[in-house]
Amino acid sequence: MLKKISKIPFKGTEEQKAKLDAVIKECSGDKSLLMHVMQEAQDIYGYLPYEVQVMIAEGMDVPLEKVYGVSTFYAQFALSPKGEYNISVCLGTACYVKGSQEVLDKISEELGIESGECTADGKFSLEACRCIGACGLAPVMMVNDDVYGKLTAKEIPEILKKYGA
């Protein structure tokens, strides 16, 4: 059984459902268009919650496990919504050896969420990534477009306060 990833309740609208239904109807005869439908669904909802994956599976007549498998295999798909402030912590080699796991753990502790989750108020989301491209500043994290380098875990509470945590 697939589990729900997000702590935020699904709040899809009838308008969003109608848009997705139209995409599914247009593509339902061709199972090779599954990824296209999933991309469109993510554009409509901003992510692919369990409920949307069920709609896609039923509408495209494919097993839910296949939709879930595609959504977890490809990095372009998100299973939980992005917060107002999306925090990305680099776990690439340079960052990892300089302590990025401790930075990620501290953010997780401060916000009460794990990587891949969003706070219940929708303010913060957290994700681990493989490379931000700022290896000389390792360890690095981004809050939306703001880059923070040469971090230590003890700096995290002060940084999060800037964003209202």
Helices and strands as residue ranges (DSSP letters): H 14-27, G 31-33, H 34-45, H 50-60, H 64-73, E 85-90, H 93-97, H 100-111, E 117-118, E 124-129, G 135-137, E 141-143, E 146-148, G 153-155, H 156-161
